[in-house]
């Protein structure tokens, strides 16, 4: 499942995907996609919250501890690349059956949000419950909530789902 902050103001552009939730029988992983996509500029300021403040000057007039900062920056970049590789491995592994609801829309949002990343190109093998449920529930009002209610006789409370 993919989450992103909704656009609440008229004329406001689409916001990027921010969270990717992956679950298996005995584990859950939540990927912070905004952290993964953060890139640091030459002054240390990045797309995320890291490096947003100016570094204090060191004895040489530079950004204080530049060797250590460079090492940390390389380590963070390595972690971001590895996270992207893990997602690609999950999405493309033939041993992992992916199940989602309207996952084609989620993949479209991921590709739109992160066009530079190849890890969101496709997810196979995939069972999209939306496709199956269109036959069972019909296309009008086809939602995960309506499918769960029809198939399991239970309603889904999504009241706490949206926040600012």
N, C-alpha and C positions, 0 to 999 in steps of 0.2 A: 504494500500500500504506500502511496506517496501523498504527502501533505504539503501545502503551501499556504501562506497567509493570503486571505482573500483581499481583493481590491474593493474598498468600500466607497471610494469617491468617484464621481463621474469623471471620465477622462483619464483616470489613473491607469497606467499601464499594467500589464500582467506581472505578477511577482514570480520569482523563480521558485522551483520546488525546493523545499527546505529540509524535509525529513523523508527517509526511505525506511519503511518498517518491513522486516523480513522475519518470519516465524517458521519454526519446524516443530516437530512433535515435542521436543524437550528443551528448546532454546528460542530466544528472541534476540534479534540484533536491531538496534535503531541507529541508522547512519545519519550523521549531521552533514547534509550535503552542502550547506553554506560554508562550513569549515573546510570541507574537502575542496571547494572551488576557490577558496581565498588565495589570492596571489599577492605577494609582498612586492612593493615598489622599491626603488633605490633608496628611499628615505626610511624604509622599514614599515611604512603604512601599508596596510593590506585591505582586501575587500571585507574582512571580518573585523572583529574588535581587537585583534592582536596588533601590537605595534602602533596603536593610534596616537600615542603621546610621543613627544620629542624625547630622545635619549639624552641623558646628561653628558656633558663633554668630559672626556678623559684627559689625562696629563698631556697627551700629544695633540689636543685640540680636536680630536675626532670623536666619534660616538661612543667612547668608553667601552672597553672590553670587546672591541670589534671582532677579535678572533673567536671568542666564545659565542658572540651573537651570530657570527657567520656559521659556526658549527650547529647552533640551535636552529637556524633558518634551514640549513641543509637537512637536519633531522626531521623538521616539520614537513618539508617538501617530500622527503622519502616516505613519511607516514601517509601523506595525501596520495602519493602515487600507489602505495601498497593498498590503501583503501579502495581506490579505483580498480586495482587488479582483483581484489577480493570480490567486488560487485560483479565484474566481468566474469569471473570464475563461477559465481552463483548463477548468473543469468544464462550462461552458455553451457553449463555442465549437463550432459545427457543423463547423468545419474540423479539429477535433482529435478523433480516435476514441479513446475511453478504453477500455482493456483492463485487466481486473482479475480477481482470483479471489475469489469471494464478496464482491464490492464492495458489494453491498447491505448486508451486515453492517458493513463499514467506514463507509459513509455513515450508517448508524444510530448507530454509535459517535460519529462526528463531530457529528451533530446533538444527541445526548445530552450530549456533553462541552461543546459551545458553542451552547446554544440561542439566544443573543443574536445569533449570526452567520448572515446569510442566504447566505453563500457555500457552505454545505454542503447546500442544499435538494435539489439533484439534479445528476446528471452525465449529460449526453447529448451525442452518441450514445455508447452503452456496449455493449461485448461483455463479458459476464461468463463467463469460462472455467468457472466452477463450474456454471453452467446447462448448458453444452455437455457438460462432462465427466460430469455425472450420467447422461447417455445412454450415454456410452462406457464409464465405469468403474462406474456404479451409485451410488446415494446412500450405501450403507454403506461407510465408510472413504474417502469422496471428499475428498481433500486435494491441495494443490498437489504435494506430494511423490509421492503415488501416481499422479497424472496425468503428471508428468514422467517417472517410471519407466516407466509403460506406453507413453507416446507416443515417448519418446526413448531408452529403454533405459538411462537413467542415473539414479542415485539422488542426491538432494539431501542434502548434509550441512548440517544446521541445528544442529549441536552448539554453535556459538558464538553462537547467536541470543539466548539468554536470559541475562540478567545481573541483578544486583541494583543 
